[in-house]
Amino acid sequence: MASVSTYLNFPGNTEAAFNFYKSVFGTEFSSDGIVRFSSVPPQEGTPPMAEADLNLVMHVALPIVGGHSIMGTDATESMGFKVQFGNNSYICLSPDTKAETKRLFDALSVGGKVEMELQEMFWGSLFGSFTDQFGVQWMFDCVEPT
């Protein structure tokens, strides 16, 4: 089923932030819980991750209200990212099909800057991200039913 969520970037304190949000909303992390960078398989052409970053949060999701979820990651300077107001959140769309994902990605990214082209990811989804021509950041994450 298609859904929309908000994706938040933190400079290394995602776990603390999401534990706080969990206590406020009284909900539990989604099925995978807190996924750490140490669980990422080696990627061809990518240097190994710094030992200090392996325990950081790669992904966490928390349902909040009205079917909406917030998701987050640690996006640190050691990974080439400096979190600041304006680049700390994305609208994350999860369309029902890969065809709809591609259509929306291609249309919304016109005149913007693609950060990651749509591609099949190791976690099993079609994923990509960009900043649109108005400065809004978007992520797409589609797992098409089989």
C-alpha positions in Angstrom: 0.0 0.0 0.0 1.3 3.4 -0.9 2.4 5.7 1.9 4.1 8.9 2.8 6.6 9.5 5.7 9.0 12.1 6.8 12.7 11.2 6.8 15.0 13.0 9.3 18.8 13.3 9.2 20.7 13.7 12.5 24.4 14.4 13.1 25.0 11.2 15.2 22.1 11.4 17.7 19.4 9.6 15.8 19.0 6.9 18.5 18.5 9.4 21.3 16.0 11.4 19.2 14.0 8.4 18.3 14.0 7.0 21.8 12.6 10.4 22.8 9.9 10.4 20.1 9.0 6.8 21.0 8.4 7.9 24.6 6.2 10.8 23.5 4.1 8.9 21.0 3.9 5.7 23.0 4.6 3.6 19.9 7.2 1.0 19.0 9.8 1.0 16.2 8.8 -0.7 13.0 9.6 -4.4 12.5 13.4 -4.0 11.9 13.9 -1.9 15.0 17.1 0.2 14.9 19.3 -0.9 11.9 23.0 0.0 12.3 25.6 0.7 9.7 27.5 -2.4 10.8 24.7 -4.4 9.1 25.4 -2.9 5.6 27.1 -5.4 3.3 30.3 -4.2 1.6 29.5 -2.2 -1.5 31.7 -2.5 -4.6 33.7 0.7 -5.2 32.9 2.1 -1.8 35.7 2.3 0.9 35.1 0.5 4.2 33.1 2.5 6.8 35.1 4.0 9.7 35.1 1.8 12.8 33.6 4.7 14.8 30.6 4.9 12.5 29.6 1.2 12.5 27.3 1.6 15.6 25.5 4.6 14.2 21.9 4.3 13.0 21.5 3.5 9.3 17.7 3.4 9.6 14.9 3.5 12.1 11.1 4.0 11.6 8.5 5.0 14.1 4.7 5.2 13.5 3.4 8.4 15.1 -0.2 9.5 14.3 -2.8 9.0 11.6 -0.8 6.3 9.8 2.2 8.6 9.4 5.7 7.5 10.2 8.9 9.3 10.9 12.2 7.6 9.8 15.7 8.6 10.5 19.4 8.1 10.0 22.8 9.4 11.3 24.3 11.5 8.6 27.7 12.5 9.9 30.5 14.6 8.5 32.7 11.5 8.4 30.2 10.2 5.8 30.5 13.4 3.8 27.3 15.0 5.1 26.9 18.1 7.3 23.4 18.3 8.9 22.0 21.8 9.0 18.5 23.3 8.9 17.2 22.8 5.4 18.9 19.4 4.6 17.7 17.6 7.7 14.4 16.3 6.4 12.9 14.6 3.3 9.4 13.8 2.1 9.6 10.0 1.5 7.2 8.5 -0.9 6.6 4.8 -1.2 4.4 4.3 -4.2 2.7 0.9 -4.9 4.6 0.1 -8.1 8.1 0.6 -9.5 6.5 2.2 -12.6 4.7 4.8 -10.5 7.9 5.4 -8.5 9.8 6.1 -11.7 7.1 8.3 -13.1 6.9 10.5 -10.0 10.7 10.5 -9.5 11.3 11.6 -13.1 8.5 14.3 -13.0 9.3 15.8 -9.6 13.1 15.9 -10.2 12.9 18.0 -13.4 15.0 21.2 -12.8 16.3 19.8 -9.5 19.4 18.0 -8.4 19.4 14.2 -8.2 21.5 13.0 -5.3 20.9 9.3 -6.0 19.4 7.9 -9.2 16.6 5.4 -8.8 18.3 2.0 -8.3 17.7 -1.4 -6.8 19.1 -1.5 -3.3 20.5 -4.3 -1.1 17.5 -4.0 1.2 15.2 -5.0 -1.6 13.6 -1.8 -2.8 13.9 0.7 -5.7 15.4 3.8 -4.0 16.5 7.3 -5.1 16.6 10.8 -3.8 16.8 14.4 -5.1 16.2 18.1 -4.3 13.5 19.5 -6.5 13.7 22.9 -8.3 12.2 24.6 -5.2 14.6 23.2 -2.7 12.3 20.5 -1.3 14.1 17.1 -0.6 12.4 13.9 -1.7 13.1 10.2 -1.2 11.5 7.3 -3.0 11.5 3.8 -1.6 9.4 1.2 -3.4 9.0 -2.5 -2.7 6.7 -3.8 -5.4 4.6 -6.7 -4.3 5.6 -10.0 -5.9 
